[in-house]
Amino acid sequence: YFGKKPINQIDRSGYQHFLNHLAKQGKVNGGPLAKSTVSRVNAYVRAAVLDAVDEGAIARNFTRRAILSGNDGKNESSKFLSLNDFNSLVSEAAKVASMRRINAYIILCQAYTGMRFKEALGLTWSDIDFKNQIVLVNRSWKYKTHQQYDNFGDLKTPSSKRRIPVPPAFLAMMRKLKRQQDTVYLSEGYR
């Protein structure tokens, strides 16, 4: 937002304009941010500014008495599925899961493992240990780049690399997908 403007040239008015910008426009190509998000940004900036004041880099704390605004955040109940809705989703996904509806398999994978969407997309057959009933999460798929092949990426954090124990129902579902995939690939001559 401030470009190359040095921190010692930012005043309270400019900083307030920055916070108002976040509340109204948010990020580039984004919408308005929630007040809780604007507050969190303010807390991070304030901590850095206080350090700069302590170090003598700037004379005043321009974050003091900032007025925080933004949209009301989402209600907690709207952020998560109820148990009944979750069970209905899993049941419906299991009914329609096929190579033509691969998204149902992705939903089921996430339901059984708790994996993030990008992690589920990044799974390959070598990541599934059928014998020991373990799924290895070691990469993600960068779906936003719209690249069809060789688009694996890093996980969100280093601690995201993990081994997830899975139930037999998950493995049965994966075996079904593998059979369907093999059938389609054979019919299309794909090796």
Residue pairs with C-beta under 8 A, 6 or more apart in sequence:
1 18
1 21
2 10
2 14
2 18
7 49
7 52
7 57
7 58
8 57
8 58
8 59
10 62
11 62
12 62
12 63
12 64
12 65
12 66
14 62
15 45
15 62
15 63
15 66
16 66
16 67
19 38
19 41
19 42
19 66
19 67
19 68
19 69
20 69
22 33
22 37
22 38
22 41
22 70
23 32
23 33
23 35
23 38
23 68
23 69
23 70
23 71
24 32
25 31
25 32
26 32
26 33
27 33
32 70
32 71
33 41
33 70
33 71
34 70
34 71
34 72
34 73
34 74
35 68
35 69
35 70
35 71
35 72
35 73
36 70
36 73
37 70
37 73
38 68
38 69
38 70
39 68
39 70
42 63
42 66
42 68
45 63
46 61
46 63
46 66
49 58
49 61
49 62
49 63
50 61
52 58
53 59
53 60
53 61
81 89
86 111
89 107
89 111
90 107
90 108
90 111
92 104
93 104
93 105
93 107
93 108
93 111
94 104
94 108
94 173
96 104
97 104
97 105
97 108
97 173
97 176
97 177
98 104
98 180
99 177
99 180
99 181
99 184
105 173
105 177
106 117
106 120
106 121
108 170
108 173
109 115
109 120
109 123
109 170
110 116
110 117
110 120
112 166
112 167
112 169
112 170
112 173
113 120
113 135
113 137
113 164
113 166
113 170
114 164
115 123
115 135
115 137
115 164
116 140
116 156
116 160
118 140
118 141
118 142
118 143
118 153
118 156
119 137
119 139
119 140
119 155
119 160
121 140
121 141
121 143
122 137
122 139
122 140
122 141
122 152
122 153
123 135
123 137
125 178
127 135
127 136
127 137
127 138
128 134
128 135
128 136
128 171
128 174
129 135
129 136
130 171
130 174
130 175
133 165
133 166
133 167
133 168
133 171
134 163
134 164
134 165
134 166
135 163
135 164
135 166
135 170
136 162
136 163
136 164
137 155
137 160
137 161
137 162
137 163
137 164
138 155
138 161
139 152
139 153
139 154
139 155
140 152
140 153
140 154
140 155
140 156
141 151
141 152
141 153
142 151
142 152
142 153
143 151
145 151
155 161
184 190
185 191
